[in-house]
Amino acid sequence: MTTTLIVLAFLALGVGIVAFATRGPRSRVDAQAHEQDTAWGEPPAPSETTSDPFAHAPKPDATVTPARETERQS
């Protein structure tokens, strides 16, 4: 009998958690819910553009030097 009550308590707890997690939206309107004009898809204005941070970086070396001389296979 005790085992059945424990299982029923866990089942009720699980149903409560699922019901709480999937409940409907609140009835009041949030202030942040309105769409704001953020200009997300527009390119930046010329005054907002920055220079290339890698413009003065050294050019990468195209050749790779081996760490040690290769051994001869016999």
Secondary structure, DSSP 8 states (H G I E B T S, - for coil): -HHHHHHHHHHHHHHHHHHHHT----SS--GGGS-----TTS---GGG----TTTTS----SS---SS------
